[in-house]
Each structure stands twice: as structure tokens, then as C-alpha cells.
Amino acid sequence: MNIKNKGVKQLLASESLYIKRLHKIIQESVDQEKLIINDLLHPAEEILTRGQKISDHVANFGGSWKFIISFFVVLGLWIITNLVMASNAFDPYPFILLNLILSCIAAMQAPVIMMSQNRVEEKDRKRGENDYLINLKAEIQIRSLHQKIDILLEEQIKTLFESQARQLVVLNKLEAKLDKHLKH
């Protein structure tokens, strides 16, 4: 009976140690995930300058159907008005003033759109960083699971070896009793 109680106490003690190790792994995993989740849920707030806001608005408007349609309407009205007015036109047929205005619009619009594209590129980079953090979180969870499985296997093997050792002790005692009984 004493061997049985001692074996049960050892088994309970090893199980308690095993549970503590699992809790430690879980806590470390939770702490690491909290940092990543905090970064994902509370990204740094973007502070835009007045120029950046203007470039975003110009790029949004310049890349819309609203702009394209209104641009063609203004061009059409310009050309029709100057053709109808003929000799009194403010911009006669080769439409030199119209060409100048279009060149100025293109010269100003292109760099502003490029500024906006640079900001979009920065947002894409931040999205990539968030994707990386999500992948890192998944990797941490997988590592934690591997550690838990390793501990489970280690504890099961240890328990099996201890059980076999106890069985060998019991078998040796039985064998000794049997030998003693057969000699008498």
C-alpha cells in the first residue's frame, strides 16, 4: 500500500508540474499575442498635412468619371463657342489658349497625383507590416501548440516509463515470492 500511495503522489506531483508548464507556455503566448493585437487594433494615427490632403482630393477627383465627363464637356463648350463666334472668338481655331491651359493643368496635376501615389504606397507598406504581424501571431500560436504537444508527449512517455518501472518492481517481488514459495 505504501508503494501505491507513493506512486500516486508522484504521479499527481508530476501532473501538477506538467500543468504549471502548460500554463507558463499559454501565458507567454497570450502576452506575445497581446502586443501584436495591440499594434493591429491601434495603428499609429495618420496625420496629414494640408498639401497631402489637397493631393489626395486632386488625385481622387482627377481619377474619377466625374472629372473625365466634366473635362470633355468644358472642352466641347470651349471649342464650340470659339467656332461659333468665328472672327470674334477669344481663342480662334488653332486654340492656342486652350492648349496652354491644358498643358498647365497637366503640368500641375501630374506631380500632385504622384504625391498622392506616394502616400498610397506608404499605406500599402503599412498594410504589409500588418500582414506580417498577423503571420507572426499565427507563427507564435503554432510554436505554442508545438511546445504543448512536446510537453504532452514527454509527460506521457515519462508516465509510461514510471509505470513500467513500478510494474517491474511488482513483478520482481512476485518472482521473489514465487521462488521462495517453490523452494519450500
Secondary structure, 3 states (H helix, E strand, C coil): CHHHHHHHHHHHHHHHHHHHHHHHHHHHHHHHHHHHHHHHHCCCCCCCCHHHHHHHHHHHHHCCHHHHHHHHHHHHHHHHHHHHHHHHCCCCCCCHHHHHHHHHHHHHHHHHHHHHHHHHHHHHHHHHHHHHHHHHHHHHHHHHHHHHHHHHHHHHHHHHHHHHHHHHHHHHHHHHHHHHHHHC
